[in-house]
Amino acid sequence: MEARKNKGYKIADDYERRPELYSDLLPVWDIFIMLNATRQIGMTVNPLSMSDIKAAFDMNGIPEQAWPTYTRYIMKLDAEILKDVNHA
């Protein structure tokens, strides 16, 4: 992003205030982005299913001991998305 900024591209004002994503949480973020892109949408945006979350863990080789923590994080991210889109 810095290279784009140095070339004169306009960068969003909130870019400098973006949260830091720690490297140990990158798998959580990657899985959430994948699941969010494939979620079911009917009359409203539906929550991510536990079976989809588990399948994503399996596909990405996430160790089972990390599943409870990662699931909590993904569900919190999902709740923020649902809060935002279902009340827009």
N, C-alpha and C positions, 0 to 999 in steps of 0.2 A: 504494500500500500504506500509505503514511503516513496518508492520509485515513481509511482503514479503521481503522487503529490509533488515531487520534484520536477516532473514533466509539465506541471501546470494544471493537471486535472482537478476538478472540484471534488473535494472530499466532504462527506456529510459532517455537520458540526458535532454530532454525538460520537463520531469515530474515536476521538481522543478519550471519551468517557466509557468506552466499551469495557465490559468485564474481561478479566484475564481468565482464559480457560487453561487450567493446569493439565499437564501432559497425561497424568494418570486418569483424567476424566475424558480424554478424547474418545475412547471406545463408547462411553455412555452417549456422548454427543453424536457420534457417527451413527449409532444404532437408533437414537431418537429421530435424527433427520431421515433415515431410511424408513422407519415406521410411520412417521408423520406424512411422508409423501405417498404412502400406500393405504392410509386409513380409510375406513368406510364412511361415506357421507350419504345420509338419507334426508329426512326433514331438517335435521341438524347435523352438526359435525359430531360423530360418535367418538367415545374414548377408545384408546388403544386397548386391544384385548390382551389378557394375560397369555393366551396361547401364542399370539403374534410376538409378544415380548420374549417368551421362552424360545420360540423358534429362531428369533434373531440372535439370542445368546448362543444357541447351538451352532448356527451358521457362522458366527464370528469367533467361535472357540473361546468364549468367556468361561472361566473356571466357575464351577458350581458354587464355591464359597463366596463368590462376588455377586451372585444373583440377587440375594435379598437387598443389598445396598444399591446395586445398579437399578433394580426394579423400583425402589423408593425414589431415586433420582428421576427416572424416566416418568414415573407417575406424577411427580411434582411439575416437571416440564409440561407434561400433557395437560395437567389441570390449568396451567397458565394459558396454554393455547385455547382450551375449551372456554375458559372465562372470557378471553378476548373475542373469539369468533362468535360465540353464542349470545353475547350481549352487545354485539356491534349493530 
